[in-house]
Amino acid sequence: MFSNKKKQTPGIDPDQKEMIDNARLRIKQKRGLFSHFIVFLVGSVGLIVVSQFFIKSEIPQLLGIDWWIWIIFAWALILLYHLFKVYVTQKLLGPDWEKRQYDKLVSKQQDRINKLQGKVEKDYPLPDAKVVITPTKNYREVTMIAAAGNDDGLGKDGQLVWHLPDDFKRFKRLTTGHHIIMGRKTFDSFDKPLPNRTHIVLTRDKSYTSDHAIICHDMDTALAAASDDPQPFIIGGGEIYKLGLPYADKIELTRVHGSFTTDAHFPEIDESKWKLVNSLHHPADDKHKYSFDYETWVRK
Ligand SMILES: NC(=O)c1ccc[n+]([C@@H]2O[C@H](COP(=O)([O-])OP(=O)(O)OC[C@H]3O[C@@H](n4cnc5c(N)ncnc54)[C@H](OP(=O)(O)O)[C@@H]3O)[C@@H](O)[C@H]2O)c1
């Protein structure tokens, strides 16, 4: 449990740090441009004064124009180039542009993986698969992942009411490397943070802090904190699934075949809005007291 670590100073999120670094760089660039402009103004006035009042001999010319005019002209071009670099090149090809390119690449990779996965599932169907349909292409796929009993029960007294190792493994495989958004009670139920995942915790308590999670107070902010993740996961519990359902594009639901006494529930899936695209049965065995189905739902 995390009971005695909650009031510590929050660590800075790498995304926030990158934004701060970018802002600093922009300020530095703009300050540099302004200094250049001032030096140009002073230098130009200096050149005019020197050429007009201090040089008594005939001023050399190029193409009939005095040399100092050429210098000011060349300098103005350099200043223009500087201005272009700061306001046009940086804007079009700066960090935001790099990030968009990166996101596009990730999105393409995701599509390719989805297509390959669909092909594999079609060509080599697993024995218990009832429906095998390739999940539809969707760049940012907000996904809710849960395990619920037949009556939608999720857990009791802050704990799960079953032990399904294969479902844990699947949860780990799907969520590793991603942002996981959860309610404060679910976060409190962890012994320690889940490795290789960015934890985002929702709480109404404005004084709540943690070294292990980004703390948010509404779902919009939580999803914004995961904006660079093509597939952020909402991992519960009951209150947060209810809050997250309107934002979700996909639900990975493990339907556990049993009725349990629970105090947190998964919200009802409205079949006029959601389509079951995949269902894979897992029988009960030595390690799994209950049978269950891995169901994948996508928004219609
Ligand atoms: N089977 C599964 O897949 C699964 C997955 C996850 C969890 N669970 C189980 O679910 C149970 C926990 O679920 P739960 O519903 O009791 O709690 P929860 O959803 O994990 O967390 C509820 C907390 O979230 C915060 N919250 C709720 N709505 C909010 C809003 N609109 N804005 C900001 N913060 C908000 C509040 O925190 P504050 O009180 O700090 O304000 C609230 O107390 C446990 O038994 C757990 O084991 C099961």
The ligand as an SDF file (V2000), in Angstrom:
LIG
                    3D

 48 52  0  0  0  0  0  0  0  0999 V2000
  -11.7550   -6.0100  -11.8360 N   0  0  0  0  0  0  0  0  0  0  0  0
  -11.0460   -4.9990  -12.3170 C   0  0  0  0  0  0  0  0  0  0  0  0
  -10.6620   -4.9920  -13.4810 O   0  0  0  0  0  0  0  0  0  0  0  0
  -10.7170   -3.8570  -11.4240 C   0  0  0  0  0  0  0  0  0  0  0  0
   -9.9050   -2.8180  -11.8880 C   0  0  0  0  0  0  0  0  0  0  0  0
   -9.6320   -1.7490  -11.0400 C   0  0  0  0  0  0  0  0  0  0  0  0
  -10.1440   -1.7510   -9.7650 C   0  0  0  0  0  0  0  0  0  0  0  0
  -10.9200   -2.7720   -9.3590 N   0  0  0  0  0  0  0  0  0  0  0  0
  -11.5260   -2.7870   -8.0260 C   0  0  0  0  0  0  0  0  0  0  0  0
  -12.4200   -1.6880   -7.9590 O   0  0  0  0  0  0  0  0  0  0  0  0
  -12.4800   -1.2450   -6.6180 C   0  0  0  0  0  0  0  0  0  0  0  0
  -12.1820    0.2390   -6.5830 C   0  0  0  0  0  0  0  0  0  0  0  0
  -13.1510    0.9290   -7.3490 O   0  0  0  0  0  0  0  0  0  0  0  0
  -13.9430    2.1670   -6.7350 P   0  0  0  0  0  0  0  0  0  0  0  0
  -15.0630    2.5130   -7.6470 O   0  0  0  0  0  0  0  0  0  0  0  0
  -14.2800    1.8890   -5.3130 O   0  0  0  0  0  0  0  0  0  0  0  0
  -12.8120    3.2970   -6.6950 O   0  0  0  0  0  0  0  0  0  0  0  0
  -11.9120    3.9400   -7.8710 P   0  0  0  0  0  0  0  0  0  0  0  0
  -12.7660    4.1510   -9.0810 O   0  0  0  0  0  0  0  0  0  0  0  0
  -10.6680    3.1690   -8.0120 O   0  0  0  0  0  0  0  0  0  0  0  0
  -11.5160    5.3230   -7.2080 O   0  0  0  0  0  0  0  0  0  0  0  0
  -12.5220    6.1890   -6.7450 C   0  0  0  0  0  0  0  0  0  0  0  0
  -11.8570    7.5000   -6.4080 C   0  0  0  0  0  0  0  0  0  0  0  0
  -11.5410    8.1890   -7.6040 O   0  0  0  0  0  0  0  0  0  0  0  0
  -11.6570    9.5880   -7.3850 C   0  0  0  0  0  0  0  0  0  0  0  0
  -12.6910   10.1100   -8.2820 N   0  0  0  0  0  0  0  0  0  0  0  0
  -13.8760    9.5540   -8.6010 C   0  0  0  0  0  0  0  0  0  0  0  0
  -14.5640   10.3470   -9.4440 N   0  0  0  0  0  0  0  0  0  0  0  0
  -13.7820   11.4230   -9.6450 C   0  0  0  0  0  0  0  0  0  0  0  0
  -13.9470   12.6250  -10.4080 C   0  0  0  0  0  0  0  0  0  0  0  0
  -15.0700   12.8440  -11.1140 N   0  0  0  0  0  0  0  0  0  0  0  0
  -12.9640   13.5290  -10.4040 N   0  0  0  0  0  0  0  0  0  0  0  0
  -11.8280   13.3150   -9.6760 C   0  0  0  0  0  0  0  0  0  0  0  0
  -11.6170   12.2060   -8.9280 N   0  0  0  0  0  0  0  0  0  0  0  0
  -12.5980   11.2790   -8.9170 C   0  0  0  0  0  0  0  0  0  0  0  0
  -12.0800    9.7710   -5.9370 C   0  0  0  0  0  0  0  0  0  0  0  0
  -10.8740    9.8740   -5.1980 O   0  0  0  0  0  0  0  0  0  0  0  0
  -10.7960   10.7060   -3.8090 P   0  0  0  0  0  0  0  0  0  0  0  0
  -11.6530    9.9900   -2.8540 O   0  0  0  0  0  0  0  0  0  0  0  0
   -9.3500   10.7110   -3.4570 O   0  0  0  0  0  0  0  0  0  0  0  0
  -11.3210   12.0880   -4.1470 O   0  0  0  0  0  0  0  0  0  0  0  0
  -12.7630    8.4550   -5.6380 C   0  0  0  0  0  0  0  0  0  0  0  0
  -12.8080    8.1390   -4.2810 O   0  0  0  0  0  0  0  0  0  0  0  0
  -11.4890   -2.0780   -5.8430 C   0  0  0  0  0  0  0  0  0  0  0  0
  -12.1560   -3.1510   -5.2320 O   0  0  0  0  0  0  0  0  0  0  0  0
  -10.5490   -2.5980   -6.9030 C   0  0  0  0  0  0  0  0  0  0  0  0
   -9.9540   -3.8220   -6.5260 O   0  0  0  0  0  0  0  0  0  0  0  0
  -11.2030   -3.8210  -10.1470 C   0  0  0  0  0  0  0  0  0  0  0  0
  1  2  1  0
  2  3  2  0
  2  4  1  0
  4  5  1  0
  4 48  2  0
  5  6  2  0
  6  7  1  0
  7  8  2  0
  8  9  1  0
  8 48  1  0
  9 10  1  0
  9 46  1  0
 10 11  1  0
 11 12  1  0
 11 44  1  0
 12 13  1  0
 13 14  1  0
 14 15  2  0
 14 16  1  0
 14 17  1  0
 17 18  1  0
 18 19  2  0
 18 20  1  0
 18 21  1  0
 21 22  1  0
 22 23  1  0
 23 24  1  0
 23 42  1  0
 24 25  1  0
 25 26  1  0
 25 36  1  0
 26 27  1  0
 26 35  1  0
 27 28  2  0
 28 29  1  0
 29 30  1  0
 29 35  2  0
 30 31  1  0
 30 32  2  0
 32 33  1  0
 33 34  2  0
 34 35  1  0
 36 37  1  0
 36 42  1  0
 37 38  1  0
 38 39  2  0
 38 40  1  0
 38 41  1  0
 42 43  1  0
 44 45  1  0
 44 46  1  0
 46 47  1  0
M  CHG  2   8   1  16  -1
M  END
$$$$
